[in-house]
């Protein structure tokens, strides 16, 4: 009988058989250990394959939406450009302030305060607060707010307050915000402020810009809830309309008499129709709200066929009167002239 203690004395075939058996067992154990590692690597590879496949399918789905996103990007860019067109530059801001002042006076309101404040940079625009105080009728104030919504530029109303004084006169206090594009130096300041405050918050999902249509003031037939007395017109304005703003900077066409001005065409700019007016040897481009003629004429409407305007006239120390007229488009071979103005009663 074979014994491990006498293994060295075993016959050669027995020793070879034992060595072969031991080698086989060792090889089997090593193979099993290698298989375990290989199976773990296979499982990890399968998990990575599933992750990569999911990422690929997600990227493929996003790639299929790329044309839609590009169309949205173009639409958003067009809407942004349209909104930026409503923001004047610093030079055009003076005209906007004049239009706001003229809108109040055209409603017969008396400005007790019209004070532009310091510009407030608010990326990507600059807000200009204007403190105003008006005295006048309740419905005239409501109509003025509707007029502000119809201005070609963006103007918002803040801190609005109505008060009825002991003299039973109605006063409106408010802060208007007019918006303009930033200048080069202001853009640098806005960029520095953005870097200081950190990255902006993630933008909300884009939605198409809703159509904004100004609403006319439709409550003029209702009773004044304050039952205020009408303001006493200033000296020289009794029985008439509000006089012109003496502080306003005169424009080029105000030195030319209306009969010497003719309409020769029109042109679209920033989505609005501008008139081309010939005075002397020069053609002027005129928009609604600009002035012309020697009687405080202001352009109220422009069509492809005519320019409509409103003038303010006064005889001696009498009240100011309103007169409306138009300049018809000059026809080739015919002389253009202003239509017969009609004075307001």
Buried (B, 14 or more C-beta within 10 A) or exposed (E): EEEEEEEEEBEEEEBEEBEEEEEEEEEEEEEEEEEEEEEEEEEEEEEEEEEEEEEEEEEEEEEEEEEEEEEBEEEBEEEEEEEEBBBBEBEEBEBBBBBBBBBBBBBBBBBEEBEBEEBEBEBEBBBBBBBBBBBBBBBBBBBBBBBBBEBBBBBEBEEEEBEBEEEEBBBBBBBBBBBBBBBEEBBEEBEEEEEEEEEEEEEEEEEEEEEEEEEEBEEEEEEEEBEBBBBEBEEEBEEBBBBBBEEBEEBEBBEBEBEEBBBBBBEEEEEEBBBBBBBEEEEBEBBBBBBBBEBBBBBBEBEEEBBBBBBBBBEEEEBBBBBBBBBBBBEEEEEBBBEEBEEEE
